[in-house]
Structure formats: C-alpha cells, structure tokens
C-alpha cells in the first residue's frame, strides 16, 4: 500500500496529513500527538474519525500543521485524517460525511473596523 496524503483546513490552520500502513502512531510536527496536543479534548478531536470507522491502531499518520491556534490545528488535522480515510476506503464516506468531518468549517475571525474597539464592539461611552 502506498502513502496517502491530504490537506485539512480550519480558520488559518493548515494540516498536511500523510497516511501509511503501521500500528497507530500519530506524529504531529515530528512530535508524538500526546506532546503536541497535551489536552485530552484535542486528542479526542483528532481521533474522532478513526474511532468512527474503527481504524484505530491500523495506520501511521505523519502530520505537518502550521498556522492558527491549537484548537484550529486539531480540527484541521481531523479533516485531513477524514479525507485520508475516505481515500483509503470509499465505503467510509457516508459515515464520516454524516458526522460533518469532511465539511470545511469556513468561519474566520472578522476584521477590526475603524472607529471601533474590535470588529463590532464600540468604545465605551462616557457622558462626562
């Protein structure tokens, strides 16, 4: 079996995911997933598509991720892993699609406007 590569995106995070046959190692930016994503919640997010299709411990993933914060990066990795699993076995597509792991979450931070404190928040009004 050859290597499968896919890209996942979320906010400004971009994850390049490489899937190889192996024994379940997930390496993110040359670190183990437990050191790169120390939070259990983020590890669960990354592993969701693998648990859904029952592929835990069957493949090695080598992931390069950059941009954004840790939450956006974890969701970008999840999307890349989902795309790789669909490419590996097209029968996985309906289950993964139903959970929404193949859909690009396009919500981005709104830009700050002039005359405002943030994108929509005004400066505090002072009568005196």
NUVEXTOR-857281 format. One record per residue: z, x negated, y negated of N, C-alpha, C in turn. Coordinates in steps of 0.2 Angstrom, whole numbers, m for minus. Atoms other than C-alpha are relative to their C-alpha. Layout:
BEGIN
<nw = Z; nu = X; nv = Y; caw = Z; cau = X; cav = Y; cw = Z; cu = X; cv = Y>
...
This chain:
BEGIN
<nw = 0; nu = m4; nv = 6; caw = 0; cau = 0; cav = 0; cw = 0; cu = m4; cv = m6>
<nw = 1; nu = 3; nv = 6; caw = m5; cau = m6; cav = m17; cw = 6; cu = 2; cv = m5>
<nw = m5; nu = m2; nv = 5; caw = 6; cau = m6; cav = m33; cw = m3; cu = 5; cv = m4>
<nw = 2; nu = m5; nv = 5; caw = 5; cau = 9; cav = m44; cw = 3; cu = m1; cv = m6>
<nw = m3; nu = 1; nv = 6; caw = 8; cau = 8; cav = m62; cw = m2; cu = 6; cv = m5>
<nw = 0; nu = m6; nv = 4; caw = 11; cau = 22; cav = m75; cw = 4; cu = m1; cv = m6>
<nw = m4; nu = 1; nv = 7; caw = 17; cau = 24; cav = m93; cw = 4; cu = 7; cv = m1>
<nw = m4; nu = m6; nv = 2; caw = 31; cau = 36; cav = m99; cw = 2; cu = m1; cv = m7>
<nw = m2; nu = 1; nv = 7; caw = 35; cau = 40; cav = m117; cw = 5; cu = 6; cv = m2>
<nw = m5; nu = m5; nv = 3; caw = 49; cau = 49; cav = m127; cw = 2; cu = m3; cv = m6>
<nw = m2; nu = 2; nv = 6; caw = 52; cau = 48; cav = m145; cw = m4; cu = m7; cv = m2>
<nw = 4; nu = 6; nv = 1; caw = 47; cau = 30; cav = m149; cw = 1; cu = m5; cv = 5>
<nw = m1; nu = 4; nv = m6; caw = 52; cau = 23; cav = m132; cw = m7; cu = 0; cv = 4>
<nw = 5; nu = 0; nv = m5; caw = 38; cau = 17; cav = m120; cw = 2; cu = m4; cv = 6>
<nw = m2; nu = 3; nv = m6; caw = 41; cau = 13; cav = m102; cw = m6; cu = m1; cv = 4>
<nw = 6; nu = 2; nv = m5; caw = 28; cau = 4; cav = m91; cw = 4; cu = 0; cv = 7>
<nw = m3; nu = 0; nv = m6; caw = 33; cau = 8; cav = m73; cw = m5; cu = m2; cv = 6>
<nw = 3; nu = 3; nv = m5; caw = 27; cau = m2; cav = m58; cw = 3; cu = 2; cv = 7>
<nw = m3; nu = m2; nv = m7; caw = 30; cau = 6; cav = m40; cw = m3; cu = m4; cv = 5>
<nw = 2; nu = 4; nv = m6; caw = 29; cau = m5; cav = m25; cw = 4; cu = 3; cv = 6>
<nw = m4; nu = m2; nv = m6; caw = 35; cau = m1; cav = m7; cw = 6; cu = m5; cv = 1>
<nw = m6; nu = 5; nv = m1; caw = 53; cau = m8; cav = m4; cw = 6; cu = 4; cv = 2>
<nw = m6; nu = m4; nv = m2; caw = 71; cau = m2; cav = m2; cw = 4; cu = 3; cv = m5>
<nw = m3; nu = m4; nv = 5; caw = 75; cau = 7; cav = m18; cw = 3; cu = m4; cv = m6>
<nw = m2; nu = 4; nv = 6; caw = 78; cau = m7; cav = m31; cw = m3; cu = 3; cv = m6>
<nw = 3; nu = m2; nv = 7; caw = 75; cau = m1; cav = m49; cw = 2; cu = m6; cv = m5>
<nw = m2; nu = 6; nv = 5; caw = 74; cau = m16; cav = m61; cw = m3; cu = 2; cv = m7>
<nw = 2; nu = m2; nv = 7; caw = 73; cau = m12; cav = m80; cw = 0; cu = m6; cv = m4>
<nw = 0; nu = 6; nv = 4; caw = 68; cau = m27; cav = m91; cw = 3; cu = m6; cv = 3>
<nw = m2; nu = 5; nv = m4; caw = 72; cau = m39; cav = m77; cw = 8; cu = 0; cv = 1>
<nw = m7; nu = m1; nv = m1; caw = 90; cau = m32; cav = m76; cw = 0; cu = 6; cv = 5>
<nw = m1; nu = m6; nv = m5; caw = 97; cau = m20; cav = m62; cw = 1; cu = 6; cv = m5>
<nw = 0; nu = m6; nv = 4; caw = 97; cau = m2; cav = m68; cw = 8; cu = 2; cv = m2>
<nw = m8; nu = m1; nv = 1; caw = 117; cau = m2; cav = m67; cw = 2; cu = m4; cv = m6>
<nw = m1; nu = 4; nv = 6; caw = 117; cau = m16; cav = m80; cw = m3; cu = 2; cv = m6>
<nw = 4; nu = m2; nv = 6; caw = 103; cau = m9; cav = m91; cw = 2; cu = 6; cv = m3>
<nw = m2; nu = m7; nv = 2; caw = 109; cau = 9; cav = m91; cw = 7; cu = 1; cv = 3>
<nw = m7; nu = 0; nv = m3; caw = 128; cau = 7; cav = m89; cw = 3; cu = 7; cv = 1>
<nw = m3; nu = m7; nv = 0; caw = 131; cau = 26; cav = m92; cw = m3; cu = 3; cv = 6>
<nw = 2; nu = m4; nv = m6; caw = 131; cau = 37; cav = m76; cw = m5; cu = 5; cv = m2>
<nw = 4; nu = m6; nv = 2; caw = 122; cau = 51; cav = m86; cw = m7; cu = m3; cv = 0>
<nw = 7; nu = 3; nv = 1; caw = 107; cau = 39; cav = m90; cw = m3; cu = m2; cv = 7>
<nw = 2; nu = 2; nv = m7; caw = 106; cau = 33; cav = m72; cw = m2; cu = 6; cv = 4>
<nw = 1; nu = m6; nv = m3; caw = 106; cau = 51; cav = m66; cw = m7; cu = 3; cv = m3>
<nw = 7; nu = m2; nv = 3; caw = 91; cau = 55; cav = m78; cw = m5; cu = m4; cv = 3>
<nw = 6; nu = 4; nv = m2; caw = 81; cau = 40; cav = m72; cw = m1; cu = 2; cv = 8>
<nw = 1; nu = m1; nv = m7; caw = 84; cau = 45; cav = m53; cw = m2; cu = 8; cv = 1>
<nw = 1; nu = m7; nv = m2; caw = 81; cau = 64; cav = m55; cw = m7; cu = 1; cv = 4>
<nw = 6; nu = m2; nv = m4; caw = 63; cau = 64; cav = m49; cw = 0; cu = m3; cv = 7>
<nw = m1; nu = 3; nv = m6; caw = 67; cau = 53; cav = m35; cw = 4; cu = 4; cv = 5>
<nw = m5; nu = m4; nv = m4; caw = 81; cau = 64; cav = m29; cw = m4; cu = 7; cv = 2>
<nw = 3; nu = m7; nv = 0; caw = 70; cau = 80; cav = m32; cw = m5; cu = 0; cv = 6>
<nw = 5; nu = 0; nv = m5; caw = 56; cau = 74; cav = m20; cw = 2; cu = m4; cv = 7>
<nw = m3; nu = 3; nv = m5; caw = 68; cau = 65; cav = m8; cw = m3; cu = m7; cv = 2>
<nw = 2; nu = 7; nv = 0; caw = 61; cau = 47; cav = m11; cw = 5; cu = m5; cv = m2>
<nw = m5; nu = 5; nv = 1; caw = 77; cau = 38; cav = m14; cw = 0; cu = m5; cv = 5>
<nw = m1; nu = 6; nv = m4; caw = 78; cau = 21; cav = m7; cw = m7; cu = m2; cv = 4>
<nw = 6; nu = 1; nv = m4; caw = 60; cau = 21; cav = m1; cw = m5; cu = m5; cv = m4>
<nw = 5; nu = 3; nv = 4; caw = 51; cau = 12; cav = m16; cw = 4; cu = m5; cv = m5>
<nw = m3; nu = 5; nv = 5; caw = 55; cau = m3; cav = m28; cw = m4; cu = 2; cv = m7>
<nw = 3; nu = m1; nv = 7; caw = 52; cau = 0; cav = m47; cw = 2; cu = m5; cv = m4>
<nw = m1; nu = 5; nv = 5; caw = 49; cau = m13; cav = m59; cw = m2; cu = 3; cv = m7>
<nw = 1; nu = m4; nv = 6; caw = 50; cau = m6; cav = m77; cw = 1; cu = m4; cv = m6>
<nw = m1; nu = 3; nv = 7; caw = 47; cau = m13; cav = m94; cw = 0; cu = 5; cv = m5>
<nw = 0; nu = m6; nv = 5; caw = 53; cau = m2; cav = m108; cw = 2; cu = m3; cv = m7>
<nw = m2; nu = 2; nv = 7; caw = 54; cau = m5; cav = m127; cw = 0; cu = 6; cv = m5>
<nw = 0; nu = m5; nv = 5; caw = 57; cau = 5; cav = m142; cw = 5; cu = 5; cv = 1>
<nw = m5; nu = m6; nv = m1; caw = 69; cau = 19; cav = m146; cw = 7; cu = m2; cv = 2>
<nw = m7; nu = 1; nv = m3; caw = 87; cau = 21; cav = m140; cw = 0; cu = 0; cv = 7>
<nw = m1; nu = 0; nv = m7; caw = 94; cau = 21; cav = m123; cw = m1; cu = 7; cv = 3>
<nw = 1; nu = m7; nv = m2; caw = 93; cau = 40; cav = m121; cw = m8; cu = 1; cv = 1>
<nw = 8; nu = m1; nv = 0; caw = 74; cau = 40; cav = m126; cw = m3; cu = m5; cv = 5>
<nw = 3; nu = 4; nv = m5; caw = 71; cau = 25; cav = m115; cw = 1; cu = 3; cv = 7>
<nw = m1; nu = m3; nv = m6; caw = 79; cau = 33; cav = m100; cw = m4; cu = 6; cv = 2>
<nw = 4; nu = m6; nv = m1; caw = 69; cau = 49; cav = m102; cw = m8; cu = m3; cv = 1>
<nw = 7; nu = 3; nv = m1; caw = 53; cau = 38; cav = m104; cw = m1; cu = m3; cv = 7>
<nw = 0; nu = 3; nv = m7; caw = 57; cau = 29; cav = m88; cw = m1; cu = 6; cv = 5>
<nw = 0; nu = m6; nv = m5; caw = 60; cau = 46; cav = m79; cw = m7; cu = 3; cv = 0>
<nw = 7; nu = m3; nv = 0; caw = 42; cau = 52; cav = m85; cw = m4; cu = m5; cv = 4>
<nw = 5; nu = 4; nv = m3; caw = 34; cau = 36; cav = m79; cw = 1; cu = 0; cv = 8>
<nw = m1; nu = m1; nv = m7; caw = 43; cau = 37; cav = m62; cw = m3; cu = 6; cv = 3>
<nw = 3; nu = m6; nv = m3; caw = 37; cau = 55; cav = m60; cw = m7; cu = 0; cv = 0>
<nw = 8; nu = 1; nv = 0; caw = 19; cau = 51; cav = m64; cw = m2; cu = m5; cv = 6>
<nw = 1; nu = 4; nv = m6; caw = 20; cau = 37; cav = m51; cw = 1; cu = 3; cv = 7>
<nw = m1; nu = m4; nv = m6; caw = 27; cau = 49; cav = m38; cw = m6; cu = 5; cv = 2>
<nw = 6; nu = m5; nv = m1; caw = 13; cau = 61; cav = m41; cw = m6; cu = m4; cv = 2>
<nw = 6; nu = 4; nv = m2; caw = 0; cau = 47; cav = m40; cw = 1; cu = m2; cv = 8>
<nw = m1; nu = 3; nv = m7; caw = 8; cau = 41; cav = m23; cw = m1; cu = 6; cv = 5>
<nw = 1; nu = m6; nv = m4; caw = 8; cau = 59; cav = m16; cw = m1; cu = 6; cv = m4>
<nw = 2; nu = m5; nv = 5; caw = m1; cau = 73; cav = m25; cw = 4; cu = 7; cv = 2>
<nw = m4; nu = m6; nv = m2; caw = 10; cau = 86; cav = m15; cw = 6; cu = 0; cv = m3>
<nw = m6; nu = 0; nv = 3; caw = 25; cau = 81; cav = m25; cw = m1; cu = 3; cv = m7>
<nw = 1; nu = m3; nv = 7; caw = 16; cau = 88; cav = m41; cw = 3; cu = 6; cv = m2>
<nw = m2; nu = m7; nv = 2; caw = 21; cau = 106; cav = m41; cw = 8; cu = 0; cv = m1>
<nw = m7; nu = 0; nv = 1; caw = 40; cau = 102; cav = m39; cw = 2; cu = m4; cv = m6>
<nw = m1; nu = 5; nv = 6; caw = 40; cau = 88; cav = m52; cw = m2; cu = 4; cv = m6>
<nw = 2; nu = m4; nv = 6; caw = 30; cau = 99; cav = m64; cw = 4; cu = 6; cv = m2>
<nw = m4; nu = m6; nv = 1; caw = 41; cau = 114; cav = m62; cw = 7; cu = m2; cv = m4>
<nw = m6; nu = 3; nv = 3; caw = 56; cau = 103; cav = m67; cw = m1; cu = m2; cv = m7>
<nw = 2; nu = 2; nv = 7; caw = 46; cau = 98; cav = m83; cw = 0; cu = m8; cv = m1>
<nw = m1; nu = 7; nv = 1; caw = 47; cau = 79; cav = m79; cw = m7; cu = m3; cv = m2>
<nw = 6; nu = 3; nv = 2; caw = 28; cau = 77; cav = m82; cw = m2; cu = 2; cv = m7>
<nw = 2; nu = m2; nv = 7; caw = 28; cau = 85; cav = m99; cw = 3; cu = m5; cv = m5>
<nw = m2; nu = 5; nv = 6; caw = 28; cau = 73; cav = m114; cw = 4; cu = 4; cv = m5>
<nw = m4; nu = m3; nv = 5; caw = 43; cau = 78; cav = m125; cw = m2; cu = m3; cv = m7>
<nw = 3; nu = 3; nv = 6; caw = 34; cau = 76; cav = m142; cw = 5; cu = 0; cv = m6>
<nw = m4; nu = m1; nv = 6; caw = 49; cau = 79; cav = m153; cw = 2; cu = m7; cv = m3>
<nw = m1; nu = 6; nv = 3; caw = 51; cau = 65; cav = m165; cw = 5; cu = 1; cv = m6>
<nw = m5; nu = 0; nv = 6; caw = 63; cau = 61; cav = m180; cw = m4; cu = 2; cv = m6>
<nw = 4; nu = m2; nv = 6; caw = 57; cau = 70; cav = m196; cw = 1; cu = m5; cv = m5>
<nw = m1; nu = 5; nv = 5; caw = 54; cau = 58; cav = m210; cw = 4; cu = 2; cv = m6>
<nw = m4; nu = m1; nv = 6; caw = 65; cau = 57; cav = m225; cw = m4; cu = 2; cv = m6>
<nw = 4; nu = m2; nv = 6; caw = 59; cau = 66; cav = m241; cw = 3; cu = m2; cv = m6>
<nw = m3; nu = 3; nv = 6; caw = 61; cau = 60; cav = m258; cw = 4; cu = 6; cv = m4>
<nw = m4; nu = m5; nv = 4; caw = 74; cau = 69; cav = m269; cw = 5; cu = 3; cv = 5>
<nw = m5; nu = m2; nv = m5; caw = 84; cau = 72; cav = m253; cw = 4; cu = m5; cv = 3>
<nw = m4; nu = 5; nv = m3; caw = 98; cau = 63; cav = m244; cw = m3; cu = m2; cv = 7>
<nw = 4; nu = 1; nv = m6; caw = 89; cau = 65; cav = m227; cw = m6; cu = 4; cv = 0>
<nw = 7; nu = m4; nv = m1; caw = 74; cau = 75; cav = m220; cw = 1; cu = 6; cv = m4>
<nw = m1; nu = m7; nv = 3; caw = 81; cau = 92; cav = m226; cw = 7; cu = 0; cv = m4>
<nw = m7; nu = 0; nv = 4; caw = 99; cau = 88; cav = m232; cw = m1; cu = m2; cv = m7>
<nw = 0; nu = 1; nv = 7; caw = 101; cau = 89; cav = m250; cw = 6; cu = m4; cv = m2>
<nw = m6; nu = 4; nv = 3; caw = 113; cau = 78; cav = m261; cw = 5; cu = 5; cv = m1>
<nw = m6; nu = m5; nv = 1; caw = 130; cau = 86; cav = m263; cw = 0; cu = 2; cv = m7>
<nw = 0; nu = m2; nv = 7; caw = 130; cau = 97; cav = m278; cw = 7; cu = 0; cv = m3>
<nw = m6; nu = 1; nv = 3; caw = 143; cau = 93; cav = m291; cw = 0; cu = 4; cv = m7>
<nw = 1; nu = m4; nv = 6; caw = 146; cau = 106; cav = m305; cw = 3; cu = m4; cv = m6>
<nw = m2; nu = 4; nv = 5; caw = 156; cau = 93; cav = m315; cw = 0; cu = m7; cv = 1>
